[in-house]
């Protein structure tokens, strides 16, 4: 299940996701750089996964609905949300871009 299929664009805006024009929740672009999630918990990948799986367990008054994501899907969504912006990747030196994309350096 993708971010788009899970319904995120109905409530959130996000660069790079067609149709993500919702204005209920905060923008998803740059979420990895924020200090807190939901104004309640520190912003870590594990907390993001918890938030995605069961928002009411973090804040019983949240407007965020249950997403219906499995743990694996929540991990995938979190990985997507924490990825560096494309513009940042394009401005890094090539060796850093390769490392960011999981590639190693060539041996000479």
N, C-alpha and C positions, 0 to 999 in steps of 0.2 A: 504494500500500500504506500503510495506516495504522499507527500505533504498535501498536494492538491486533492487527492482522493479522500484524505482524512477530514477535509472540511476546513482546514486552517484559513484558506483565503476568504472564507465567509466573514471572518472577524478580524483578520490581520492583513496588513500590507507587507509585501516583501519583494525586494528587487529580485528579478530573475524568475518569478513565478507568475505566469500569465493568469490574469483574473484575480490576483490577490489585491483586492481593493477594499477590504473590510475596514471599518473604523471603530469597532467595538473594543478590540484589544490593542496592545501596543504593536508597533512595527516589529517584524521579525528580523529585518536587516540589522546586523550589528549586535544581535542579542548576546553574543559571546563576550563583548566588551563591557557589559553592564555588571554592576556589583551584586544586584539581587534579582531573584526571580519572584514574580508575584508580590514584590515588596516584602517578602517574608523570609526567604531562605537564600543563603549565599549561592552565587551563580557558579555551579560546577556541573560537569556532565552528568554525574550521578543524580544530583538534585533535579536537573532538567528531565531526566528519564522518569524520576518519581513524579514530577509535576505533570508530565505528559500522560503517565499511566493513571494517576488518580489526583486530579487537581483539588478535589474537596478534602483530601487528607492533609493538604498543605494549608488551605484556607477554606473553611466551611462556607464562607459567604461569597466566594469567587463567582464571577459570571462565566468562567471557563467551564464548558461542559465536559463530561467524560468523552474521551476521544475514541475509545474502542480499539486503541492500538494494542498489539501484543508487545511483550517486552522487546523482542527483536526489532519490531517496527519502531518502537519508541527510541531504541538505540540508533537506528538508521536516521530517524528524524533529528535527533540530537546531534549526530555527526554532521549532518547537512547544515544545521543551524550554527555550529561552531566552526565551520570551515572558514578559511580566510577569504575575504572578498577578492573577486577576480582582479580588480584594479591593484590590490596589494600584491598579488602573485605576479602580475605583469611588471611591476616596478622593482621586484627583487632581482638580484643578480642570478644568472642562469643556474649556477650551482645550488643556490638556495631554493629556486623553483623546483629543481629536480628532487631535492630532499623533501620539500613540502608535498610533492606529488607521489612520494614513496619511492622515488628512484635513487639510486646510489651514484656516487661519483665514479667516473671511469678511472681505471688504473692505467698508468702510462708505461 
